[in-house]
Amino acid sequence: MTELNTLAKRHESAHVVVQVDARPGEAAPGYENEDVERLLASLPGASNVTTNARVPATTIGFADVDTWFIRGDSSDMGFTEQLVHGRWLDDADDAVVTSSFMTRNDIELGDVLTVQWEGRSTTVTVVGAIVGSANQVVYADWDTMDRLGVDSGQFDAGMRYEVRLDPGTTTEEYVAAVTEADPNLYAESMDQTSSYTVTIIGLSTALTIMLGASAALGVFNTVVLNTRERRRDLGMLKSIGMTPRQVVTMTVSSMTTLGVLGGVIGLCLGVLAHRLIVPVAAAAARSRFRRHSWTHGTHRR
C-alpha cells in the first residue's frame, strides 16, 4: 500500500513542487507563469519543469471532476509509471483520466469528453488512465486550455510548478535556491510523509507484532505439549544413555521441521491471498492498477 501511495504521489519523479505564495487575506502576486517556469528551470539542479494549472472547468455530463492542464514535457514526471490503460498525453486533443473517474463513470479509451469554460467548450479524447488519487481528475494539454480562452494568470493559487532534479541534487538545496531567488515562491519537497502513510505503517507494524506474538505463543504451546506427550519415550532414551543435550537437539530438530513446513505453506497462502485480496480492495475503492512490480529510480531523498 505504501508503494502504491508513492506511485500515486510521484515522489520518485517530480521531486519539488513550487507555488506562488498567497498569504491569507492577501492577493497572490501577479506572476506570468512563463517567467516563473524559466526562473525555476534556470536554478542549479533543475532537470525538468512543468506547469500544472488547476482550472474549475466543467466536464459536461460529469460532476465533481477536477481539471488539470499541463505544459511542458511531463513524460518523465511519474505519470507514465502510473498508467493502467493506454498512453500519456501527446497532443492538444488528448485527455488522461484517473482510474477512479474511469471506473465510476464507465469510461473507456477512445471516449470523447466535452470540457467547458465560461460558455466556451472543446472536446478531448480519452487516451489513457492512471492510478492517480481517489479523486476524479481529467488531465489535458495546455493548448486545450488556450482553446477554451482561459486566462491562466487568474489562477496563481491553483498553479503548480513541478520540478525534476538532476541526480546528486537534494530537494533541500533546490528549495533553498528557490527561496533565495524569489521569496514569493513557496517550494517544498513532494516526498512528504503523509498521514495516510503513517497510519498504514503504524497499523501494519502493530498487526505484525500481534501476529508474531500469537505465532510465538502457538509454537511454544506446541513444543510444550509435544514434549509432555513424549516424556515416557524421552525417559527411556535417557535411561539408555542419551544426554540432556541430545534430547534438546532431537526436540528442536523435530520442531524445526514443523516450523519450516508451516512457514513455506504460510508464505504460499499469503502470496495467494495478496493476489486475490488487493484487486478486490482496489475494485471496492473504484480504482484500478496495473499488475506488475513497481520499480523506482535511484533518485531518493
PyMOL commands that set and color helices and strands:
alter all, ss='L'
color gray80, all
select helices_A, chain A and resi 2-9+33-42+79-82+99-105+142-147+152-158+171-181+195-229+231-239+244-284
alter helices_A, ss='H'
color red, helices_A
select strands_A, chain A and resi 16-20+46-55+58-59+66-71+83-86+94-98+112-117+120-130+137-141+159-165+185-189
alter strands_A, ss='S'
color yellow, strands_A
deselect
rebuild
show_as cartoon
